[in-house]
Amino acid sequence: GKSGLPVGWATLGPTNSLRVVRLETGGHKVHLGLGAWIYQGLHSELEQGKDPRKVSFSFRASGKGKVHVSFFRYHDTFDPTDPKKRTGRENRPTEIAASYDLTDEDKTYFGDYTIRANEWAAISFRGEDVSIDNVSVRLIR
């Protein structure tokens, strides 16, 4: 975006540790430095539901050290007299789904995670020196 931050993603930590690089293919790669996170809420079929939902994720990354994929967890609360009226949102403990050793060359990484019943989640990435692109999250049927 115009701010230099990733479009469609939220950020945590120092934004001066984060930059977006335009790729020759027209896409973008996000570079995360020390203390920076990016995250995105999972919607549609992955919103809060009465049943657990297993998702698979993949992304391409390169860099130094490790990249950590976590899921921020949330629970929406509803009015007992009107179950369609949301009254709030509670944060649940963040869970690390996986950590991957990085290389200087781009590599595609894969993993899975189960969103608990009555929760929704946001996928997040952090690392001290990592470039990420081509993120995909899919519901496993």
N, C-alpha and C positions, 0 to 999 in steps of 0.2 A: 504494500500500500504506500500512499504518499508519506507516511510516517517512517517508512523503512522497516516496519514490523510485519510479521507474516499475516496475510489476509485470511480471515476465518479462524485464526488461532488466538487464544489469549496467552499472555505472558506473565511470569512471576520472576521476581529477582531483578537485578540491574539490567535495564534495557541496553546499556552501553556494552554489555557482554553478549549481545545478540545482534546478528545482522542477517539480512536476506540477500542472497546472491542470485542474479538472473542467469539462467542456463541458456546455452546456445539453442536448445530445443524449444525455448519459449517458456519453460516451466521455471520454478524457483527452488532453491536449496536454502535451508535455514542453518546458520552456523550458531551453535550455542557455546558460550564461554563459561568460565567459572561462575556458579551461582544462578545461571539463567535456566528457566524452564519454559517450555511451550506446552499448551494443553488445549484439548477441544472436547466439548461435551458430545456424547453419543445420543442420537435422537432417533425418531421414527420407531422401528421395531425394538430399538434398544433402550427406549425410555423406561421409566419405572413400571414394572409389571408384577403380577402375582406369582410368576414362575421364574426360576433362574434361567439365564440365557448365556450360552457359551458362544464366545466370539473368537475368531482367528484374526491376527494382525500381522502385517508385514510392513517393512520400510527399508529404504536403502540408506546406508550411512558409511561414513569414513571418518577417521580422526585418530586421536591418541587416547589411550586409557580405555575407559568403558563408557557405554551409553546405558542408561537405566530407563526402562519402560515401566511406568507406574500407572495405577488407576486411582483417581480421586473418586471417592464414593459419597453418594448423597441419598437422602431419604426425604421425599416430600410428605408433609403431614396434611391431613384433610379434616374439615369440619365434620364431627360425628353426626350432625343433623342434616348435612348436605355433602355427601361423599364426592361430589364433583368440584367442591369449592376448596382449593388449596389454601392452607393457612400458614404454611411456612416450609422451610427446608432445613434439614439437619445434616451437618457434615459427619461422615463416618471416617474411621482411620484409613489413610492412604495405604494401598498395598503395592509393593513392587512385584510386578508380574515376571520380569526377567531382567538380567544384566548381561550385556554382550561385550566381549573384547573386540576393540576396533582395530582396523588396519588402515594404512595410508590409501589403499585402493577401495573404491566403492564396492560394497557387498550388500546383498539383500538378506535381511534377518527375518525370522518367522517366530511366532509364538501364539499362545492362546490364553484365554482368561475367562472365568465364569462370573458374570454379573449376578449378584445374589437376588433372590426374590425381594420385592418391595424396595428395590434400590435402582438407581441409575448411576452412570459413571462417566468420567472423562478420561481419555487416554492422555498421558503426559510423557514427555521426554526430558532428560537432563543428562549432562555430561560436562567435563571440564574443557574439552576441545573436540567437538563433534559437529559434522555437517550431516543434515538429514533431509531426505526428500522422498517422494513417492510413497506416502503413508496410506495404508488401506486397512480398514476394519470391516469384517464381515460376520454376519450371524451364521453360525453353523446349524444347519437344520438336522 
